[in-house]
Amino acid sequence: MKTMYPTIPTVLGEGASMPTYAHEGDAGLDLCATEDVALCPGEYRMIGSGVSMAIPEGFVGLVVPRSGLGCKGLVMKHDLGVIDSGYRGEIKVPLYNNNPQLVIAERYPKAKARFPRAYKWLCDRMGGEPFSLVPNEEVIFVRKGDRVAQLLIVPVAQATFVQVDTLDETERGDGSFGSSGVQSRRL
């Protein structure tokens, strides 16, 4: 029988710190950077944690963002990272300097002509035409030891699948996005 409080063998690389819970009852363990990194606006980098672990079978590690970093413009490139029980490599965190002005200027130079209503909405929100603004050149520095993500250790179930000709009927049926009342928004 598997326990809900697994003991996880953990190897720490040079300069790494053991993942820890900041407070009693916290769900996420803090993962810290093992290197100093400067992320320019719009730049993405994989940041090493120096942590490798043997997550027991029946559990998964979920790497999730720290909410406080998002307020500073630093976000995880992907919303979630999955660390399967068979993985033994270093846990890395994909961080991205989310500078919307630079991203808009670089990725959507023809937005004004192609999406005039969306462009006007953006200009109204940004206080002027974003393409005439000088991009924010603020570099975000990640220092060795900074908490860059959280790791959740979660039990998982592996399902068995059986092919059938039909599925049972439910109130929702085959309703997908928006079926619970979310309306689509048009610009």
N, C-alpha and C positions, 0 to 999 in steps of 0.2 A: 504494500500500500504506500502511495506517495504522500508525503507530508505537504501541507500548504505553506510551510516555512522551510524551504530547501536551504541546505548548506551548499554554497557555490564555490568550487575551487577557482581561485583568481590569481593570475600572473600579472605582475606590474612591471612595465618596461621602465627604462631609465627616466627619472623625473616624474613618474606617474604617482598619483595618490589613489588610495583605495576608495571606490565609490561609497558614499555615505548618505544616510538620511539626515537632512538638516534638523528635523523635529520629530519627536515621537508621533507615530501615527501617519507620517507622510507616506504617500504611495510611490514617489519617485526618488531614486538615488541620484545624487549629483555626479555628473561626469565633468572632469576638468581638462582643460587644454594642456598639452605637454610641450607647447612651443609658442613663441611669440609670432604673431601674424598680423600684417596690416592689410585690410581689405578695402580696396578702392570702391567707390560707388559702382554698383552693378557687377562686382566681382564675386565669384564663387570659389570656395576652397574646401577641401576635405581636411578637417582638423583632427589630429590624433589625440586620443585619450590615454594611450599607453596601457589600456586595460584589455586583457584577454581573459575569457572565462569559459568554464564548462557548465553551461546551463543544463540542468537535468532534463532528461526526456520527460515530456508531459508539461513542460513550461516553455515560454518564449520570452525573450527580452525585447521590449519595445522602447526604442529611442525616440523621445518626444522633445519638442522645443521648450525652453524656459520662457515663460510669458514676459518676464522683465526685459529680456533681450530684444523682443519685438518692438518695444517702446523706443529703443535706441536705433532702430533700423536694421538690426541684425536678426535674421530669421534662418530657420533650417530650409535648405533648398527643397527638400521633400518634407511633407508633413509628418512622416513617420518612418522609422527604420525598424526592420524586423531582424532580430538576432535569433536564429534557429538554434535548437539544442545541439546540433551537430557542428556548428561553427566554432572554430578555435582561434581565429585571427583577432587582430586588434580592432576594437570598436572605434570607428571614426565617425565624426559628425560633419555633415555637409552644411557649411554656413554660407550665407549670402548677404551682402550689403545691399539692402533693398532701398535704393534711392530712386523714387518714382520719376523725378525730373530727368535724370540721365537715361533711365530705361525708356521713357517716352520719346526723348530726343533721338536715341539710337535706334529703337526698334519700330517706331511708328512715324517716320518722317513724312509720309503721305496721308496721314490721318485726316487732315483738314479737308482734303478733296474727297476722300473715300467715305468718311463718316462725319459729315458736317454737324449733325445733331449731337453726336457723342463728343466731338471736338469742342463744341460750344459748352456742353455740360462740364467738360474738364476745365476749360478756361474759366468758367464761372467759379468753380471750386478752388482753383489755384490762383485766382486773383489776376489773371491775364493770360496771354498766349504762352503755353509752356515751351514752345519752340523758340521764343525770343528770350527766354530766361537763361541765365548762365547756370549750367548744372552745378548742383551742390558738390563741391570738391572735398567734403569732409570724409576723411579716411577713418574707418573704425578699427581700433587696435584691440586685438585679443592677446592677452598676456598669459604666459605660462602660469597655470594654477587657477585661471578664471573658470567659473562654472559655465559650461557652454551648452549643456543639454541635461535631460533627466533620463534615467533608465528605469522602466517598470518591469518587474518580473511577474508574469501572469500565467496562470494555468491554461492549458489549451486542450481541446478535444479533437481527436481525429475521427472524422465521420466515415461511414460506409455508405456507398451510393448504390441504389437499385434503380435500374431503368424501368419506367412504367409508361403506359400509353397516355394517361391523363393525370392531372393533379386535382386534389380536392378543392372545392369552391370556398372562397373566403369573401368577406365584405370588401376588402381592397381589390381582390382579383389581380389583374395584371397592371394596375396603376403604378406608374413609376414616379419620377421627379414631379413634384407639385401635386401629387394625389392627396396630400393631407391638407391642402388649402393654400400652399405657397403659390402666389401668382407670378407669372413671368413679368419682367420689367422691360419695357422698351425705352430706348433713349430717344 
